Amino acid sequence: MRKPTWIVKTEKLPIKDPNDVVIARQRVRVWALDLKLSLVDQTKIVTAASELARNTLEHGGGGEMEISEVTDGIRRGVRLAFSDHGPGIPDIKLALSDGYTSKQGMGLGLGGSKRLMNDFTIETEVGKGTLITATRWK
């Protein structure tokens, strides 16, 4: 039987303007360093966080990022949860497809962010908002 994932500690940050995207990226880097993720893993999680925070602002109209240190048995990792009350994602499959990105994006899109992380889930409802949860394990 698989052991449950436990949250060790958490921090919430608003994403309401472009400066919050920068702060979110900086805080994720600090958490990744504290967990002693490799430089490659730090780069991956910070890049994904930047794209997802920007999506939360641009497409969701702003929201919140929650950073958590999590454990799953002997594994430790950093989980990012981005939530908004925006329009939702009408076609998740299309949004995750390669090459699908807004003109303001970094070119990664949701699919690129998903590939940078170990675990990635999207919960969305049109007209209600979106929750994207992504974890990078050490």
Contact map, one row per residue, 1 for C-alpha under 8 A:
111000000000000000000000000000000000000000000000000000000000000000000000000000000000000000000000000000000000000000000000000000000000000000
111100000000000000000000000000000000000000000000000000000000000000000000000000000000000000000000000000000000000000000000000000000000000000
111110000000000000000000000000000000000000000000000000000000000000000001100000000000000000000000000000000000000000000000000000000000000000
011111000000000000000000000000000000000000000000000000000000000000000001100000000000000000000000000000000000000000000000000000000000000000
001111100000000000000000000000000000000000000000000000000000000000000111100000000000000000000000000000000000000000000000000000000000000000
000111110000000000000000000000000000000000000000000000000000000000000111000000000000000000000000000000000000000000000000000000000000000000
000011111100000000000000000000000000000000000000000000000000000000011110000000000000000000000000000000000000000000000000000000000000000000
000001111100000000000000000000000000000000000000000000000000000000011110000000000000000000000000000000000000000000000000000000000000000000
000000111110000000000000000000000000000000000000000000000000000000011100000000000000000000000000000000000000000000000000000000000000000000
000000111111000000000000000000000000000000000000000000000000000001111000000000000000000000000000000000000000000000000000000000000000000000
000000001111100000000000000000000000000000000000000000000000000001110000000000000000000000000000000000000000000000000000000000000000000000
000000000111110000000000000000000000000000000000000000000000000111100000000000000000000000000000000000000000000000000000000000000000000000
000000000011111000010001000000000000000000000000000000000000000111000000000000000000000000000000000000000000000000000000000000000000000000
000000000001111100010000000000000000000000000000000000000000011110000000000000000000000000000000000000000000000000000000000000000000000000
000000000000111111011001000000000000000000000000000010011000011110000000000000000000000000000000000000000000000000000000000000000000000000
000000000000011111010000000000000000000000000000000000001000111000000000000000000000000000000000000000000000000000000000000000000000000000
000000000000001111111000000000000000000000000000000000001000010000000000000000000000000000000000000000000000000000000000000000000000000000
000000000000001111111100000000000000000000000000000001001000000000000000000000000000000000000000000000000000000000000000000000000000000000
000000000000000011111110000000000000000000000000000000000000000000000000000000000000000000000000000000000000000000000000000000000000000000
000000000000111111111111000000000000000000000000000000000000000000000000000000000000000000000000000000000000000000000000000000000000000000
000000000000001011111111100000000000000000000000010011000000000000000000000000000000000000000000000000000000000000000000000000000000000000
000000000000000001111111110000000000000000000000010000000000000000000000000000000000000000000000000000000000000000000000000000000000000000
000000000000000000111111111000000000000000000000000000000000000000000000000000000000000000000000000000000000000000000000000000000000000000
000000000000101000011111111100000000000000000000110010000000000010000000000000000000000000000000000000000000000000000000000000000000000000
000000000000000000001111111110000000000000000110110000000000000000000000000000000000000000000000000000000000000000000000000000000000000000
000000000000000000000111111111000000000000000100000000000000000000000000000000000000000000000000000000000000000000000000000000000000000000
000000000000000000000011111111100000000000000000000000000000000000000000000000000000000000000000000000000000000000000000000000000000000000
000000000000000000000001111111110000000000001100100000000000000000100000000000000000000000000000000000000000000000000000000000000000000000
000000000000000000000000111111111000000001001100000000000000000000000000000000000000000000000000000000000000000000000000000000000000000000
000000000000000000000000011111111100000000000000000000000000000000000000000000000000000000000000000000000000000000000000000000000000000000
000000000000000000000000001111111110000000000000000000000000000000001000000001000000000000000000000000000000000000000000000000000000000000
000000000000000000000000000111111111100001001000000000000000000000000000000001000000000000000000000000000000000000000000000000000000000000
000000000000000000000000000011111111100001000000000000000000000000000000000000000000000000000000000000000000000000000000000000000000000000
000000000000000000000000000001111111100000000000000000000000000000000000000000000000000000000000000000000000000000000000000000000000000000
000000000000000000000000000000111111100000000000000000000000000000000000000111000000000000000000000000000000000000000000000000000000000001
000000000000000000000000000000011111110000000000000000000000000000000000000000000000000000000000000000000000000000000000000000000000000001
000000000000000000000000000000011111111111000000000000000000000000000000000000000000000000000000000000000000000000000000000000000000000001
000000000000000000000000000000000001111111000000000000000000000000000000000000000000000000000000000000000000000000000000000000000000000001
000000000000000000000000000000000000111111100000000000000000000000000000000000000000000000000000000000000000000000000000000000000000000000
000000000000000000000000000000000000111111110000000000000000000000000000000000000000000000000000000000000000000000000000000000000000000000
000000000000000000000000000000000000111111111000000000000000000000000000000000000000000000000000000000000000000000000000000000000000000100
000000000000000000000000000010011000111111111100000000000000000000000000000000000000000000000000000000000000000000000000000000000000000000
000000000000000000000000000000000000001111111110000000000000000000000000000000000000000000000000000000000000000000000000000000000000000000
000000000000000000000000000000000000000111111111000000000000000000000000000000000000000000000000000000000000000000011000000000000000000000
000000000000000000000000000110010000000011111111100000000000000000000000000000000000000000000000000000000000000000011000000000000000000100
000000000000000000000000110110000000000001111111110000000000000000000000000000000000000000000000000000000000000000000000000000000000000000
000000000000000000000000100000000000000000111111111000000000000000000000000000000000000000000000000000000000000010010000000000000000000000
000000000000000000000000000000000000000000011111111100000000000000000000000000000000000000000000000000000000000111011000000000000000000000
000000000000000000000001100100000000000000001111111110000000000000000000000000010000000000000000000000000000000000000000000000000000000000
000000000000000000001101100000000000000000000111111111000000000000000000000000000000000000000000000000000000000000000000000000000000000000
000000000000000000000000000000000000000000000011111111100000000000000000000000000000000000000000000000001101110010000000000000000000000000
000000000000000000000000000000000000000000000001111111110000000000000000000000000100000000000000000000000000010010000000000000000000000000
000000000000001000001001000000000000000000000000111111111000000010000000000000000100000000000000000000000000000000000000000000000000000000
000000000000000001001000000000000000000000000000011111111100000000000000000000000000000000000000000000001000000000000000000000000000000000
000000000000000000000000000000000000000000000000001111111111000000000000000000000000000000000000000000000000000000000000000000000000000000
000000000000001000000000000000000000000000000000000111111111111100000000000000000111000000000000000000000000000000000000000000000000000000
000000000000001111000000000000000000000000000000000011111111111000000000000000000000000000000000000000000000000000000000000000000000000000
000000000000000000000000000000000000000000000000000001111111110000000000000000000000000000000000000000000000000000000000000000000000000000
000000000000000000000000000000000000000000000000000000111111110000000000000000000000011000000000000000000000000000000000000000000000000000
000000000000000000000000000000000000000000000000000000111111111000000000000000000001111100000000000000000000000000000000000000001100000000
000000000000000100000000000000000000000000000000000000011111111000000000000000000001110000000000000000000000000000000000000000000000000000
000000000000011110000000000000000000000000000000000000011111111100000000000000000001110000000000000000000000000000000000000000000000000000
000000000000011100000000000000000000000000000000000000011001111110000000000000000111100000000000000000000000000000000000000000000000000000
000000000001111000000000000000000000000000000000000000010000011111000000000000000111000000000000000000000000000000000000000000000000000000
000000000001111000000001000000000000000000000000000010000000001111100000000000011110000000000000000000000000000000000000000000000000000000
000000000111100000000000000000000000000000000000000000000000000111110000000000111100000000000000000000000000000000000000000000000000000000
000000000111000000000000000100000000000000000000000000000000000011111000000001111000000000000000000000000000000000000000000000000000000000
000000111110000000000000000000000000000000000000000000000000000001111100000001110000000000000000000000000000000000000000000000000000000000
000000111100000000000000000000100000000000000000000000000000000000111110000111100000000000000000000000000000000000000000000000000000000000
000011111000000000000000000000000000000000000000000000000000000000011111000111100000000000000000000000000000000000000000000000000000000000
000011110000000000000000000000000000000000000000000000000000000000001111111110000000000000000000000000000000000000000000000000000000000000
001111000000000000000000000000000000000000000000000000000000000000000111111100000000000000000000000000000000000000000000000000000000000000
001110000000000000000000000000000000000000000000000000000000000000000011111000000000000000000000000000000000000000000000000000000000000000
000000000000000000000000000000000000000000000000000000000000000000000011111100000000000000000000000000000000000000000000000000000000000000
000000000000000000000000000000000000000000000000000000000000000000000011111110000000000000000000000000000000000000000000000000000000000011
000000000000000000000000000000000010000000000000000000000000000000001111011111000000000000000000000000000000000000000000000000000000000011
000000000000000000000000000000000010000000000000000000000000000000001110001111100000000000000000000000000000000000000000000000000000001111
000000000000000000000000000000110010000000000000000000000000000000111100000111110000000000000000000000000000000000000000000000000000001110
000000000000000000000000000000000000000000000000000000000000000001111100000011111000000000000000000000000000000000000000000000000000111100
000000000000000000000000000000000000000000000000100000000000000011110000000001111100000000000000000000000000000000000000000000000001111000
000000000000000000000000000000000000000000000000000000000000000011100000000000111110000000000000000000000000000000000000000000000011110000
000000000000000000000000000000000000000000000000000110010000001111000000000000011111000000000000000000000000000000000000000000000111100000
000000000000000000000000000000000000000000000000000000010000001110000000000000001111100000000000000000000000000000000000000000001111000000
000000000000000000000000000000000000000000000000000000010001111100000000000000000111110000000000000000000000000000000000000000001110000000
000000000000000000000000000000000000000000000000000000000001111000000000000000000011111100000000000000000000000000000000000000111100000000
000000000000000000000000000000000000000000000000000000000011110000000000000000000001111100000000000000000000000000000000000000111100000000
000000000000000000000000000000000000000000000000000000000011000000000000000000000000111110000000000000000000000000000000000011111000000000
000000000000000000000000000000000000000000000000000000000001000000000000000000000000111111000000000000000000000000000000000111111100000000
000000000000000000000000000000000000000000000000000000000000000000000000000000000000001111110010000000000000000000000000000111001100000000
000000000000000000000000000000000000000000000000000000000000000000000000000000000000000111110000000000000000000000000000000011000000000000
000000000000000000000000000000000000000000000000000000000000000000000000000000000000000011111110000000000000000000000000000000000000000000
000000000000000000000000000000000000000000000000000000000000000000000000000000000000000011111111000000000000000000000000000000000000000000
000000000000000000000000000000000000000000000000000000000000000000000000000000000000000000111111100000000000000000000000000000000000000000
000000000000000000000000000000000000000000000000000000000000000000000000000000000000000000111111100100000000000000000000000000000000000000
000000000000000000000000000000000000000000000000000000000000000000000000000000000000000010111111100110000000111000000000000000000000000000
000000000000000000000000000000000000000000000000000000000000000000000000000000000000000000011111110100000000111100000000000000000000000000
000000000000000000000000000000000000000000000000000000000000000000000000000000000000000000001111111100000000011000000000000000000000000000
000000000000000000000000000000000000000000000000000000000000000000000000000000000000000000000001111100000000101100000000000000000000000000
000000000000000000000000000000000000000000000000000000000000000000000000000000000000000000000000111110000011100000000000000000000000000000
000000000000000000000000000000000000000000000000000000000000000000000000000000000000000000000111111111000000100000000000000000000000000000
000000000000000000000000000000000000000000000000000000000000000000000000000000000000000000000010001111101011110000000000000000000000000000
000000000000000000000000000000000000000000000000000000000000000000000000000000000000000000000000000111111010100000000000000000000000000000
000000000000000000000000000000000000000000000000000000000000000000000000000000000000000000000000000011111000000000000000000000000000000000
000000000000000000000000000000000000000000000000000000000000000000000000000000000000000000000000000001111100000000000000000000000000000000
000000000000000000000000000000000000000000000000001001000000000000000000000000000000000000000000000011111111100000000000000000000000000000
000000000000000000000000000000000000000000000000001000000000000000000000000000000000000000000000000000011111100000000000000000000000000000
000000000000000000000000000000000000000000000000000000000000000000000000000000000000000000000000001011001111100000000000000000000000000000
000000000000000000000000000000000000000000000000001000000000000000000000000000000000000000000000001010001111111110000000000000000000000000
000000000000000000000000000000000000000000000000001000000000000000000000000000000000000000000011011111001111111110000000000000000000000000
000000000000000000000000000000000000000000000000001100000000000000000000000000000000000000000011100010000001111111000000000000000000000000
000000000000000000000000000000000000000000000000000000000000000000000000000000000000000000000011110000000001111111100000000000000000000000
000000000000000000000000000000000000000000000001000000000000000000000000000000000000000000000001010000000001111111110000000000000000000000
000000000000000000000000000000000000000000000011001100000000000000000000000000000000000000000000000000000001111111111000000000000000000000
000000000000000000000000000000000000000000000001000000000000000000000000000000000000000000000000000000000000011111111111000000000000010000
000000000000000000000000000000000000000000000000000000000000000000000000000000000000000000000000000000000000001111111100000000000000000000
000000000000000000000000000000000000000000011011000000000000000000000000000000000000000000000000000000000000000111111100000000000000000000
000000000000000000000000000000000000000000011001000000000000000000000000000000000000000000000000000000000000000011111111000000000000011100
000000000000000000000000000000000000000000000000000000000000000000000000000000000000000000000000000000000000000001111111000000000000011110
000000000000000000000000000000000000000000000000000000000000000000000000000000000000000000000000000000000000000001001111100000000000111100
000000000000000000000000000000000000000000000000000000000000000000000000000000000000000000000000000000000000000001001111110000000001111000
000000000000000000000000000000000000000000000000000000000000000000000000000000000000000000000000000000000000000000000011111000000001110000
000000000000000000000000000000000000000000000000000000000000000000000000000000000000000000000000000000000000000000000001111100000111100000
000000000000000000000000000000000000000000000000000000000000000000000000000000000000000000000000000000000000000000000000111110000111000000
000000000000000000000000000000000000000000000000000000000000000000000000000000000000000110000000000000000000000000000000011111011110000000
000000000000000000000000000000000000000000000000000000000000000000000000000000000000001111000000000000000000000000000000001111111100000000
000000000000000000000000000000000000000000000000000000000000000000000000000000000000001111000000000000000000000000000000000111111000000000
000000000000000000000000000000000000000000000000000000000000000000000000000000000000111100000000000000000000000000000000000011111000000000
000000000000000000000000000000000000000000000000000000000000000000000000000000000000111100000000000000000000000000000000000111111100000000
000000000000000000000000000000000000000000000000000000000001000000000000000000000011111110000000000000000000000000000000000111111110000000
000000000000000000000000000000000000000000000000000000000001000000000000000000000111110110000000000000000000000000000000011110011111000000
000000000000000000000000000000000000000000000000000000000000000000000000000000001111000000000000000000000000000000000000011100001111100000
000000000000000000000000000000000000000000000000000000000000000000000000000000011110000000000000000000000000000000000001111000000111110000
000000000000000000000000000000000000000000000000000000000000000000000000000000111100000000000000000000000000000000000011110000000011111000
000000000000000000000000000000000000000000000000000000000000000000000000000000111000000000000000000000000000000001001111100000000001111100
000000000000000000000000000000000000000000000000000000000000000000000000000011110000000000000000000000000000000000001111000000000000111110
000000000000000000000000000000000000000010001000000000000000000000000000000011100000000000000000000000000000000000001110000000000000011111
000000000000000000000000000000000000000000000000000000000000000000000000001111000000000000000000000000000000000000000100000000000000001111
000000000000000000000000000000000011110000000000000000000000000000000000001110000000000000000000000000000000000000000000000000000000000111
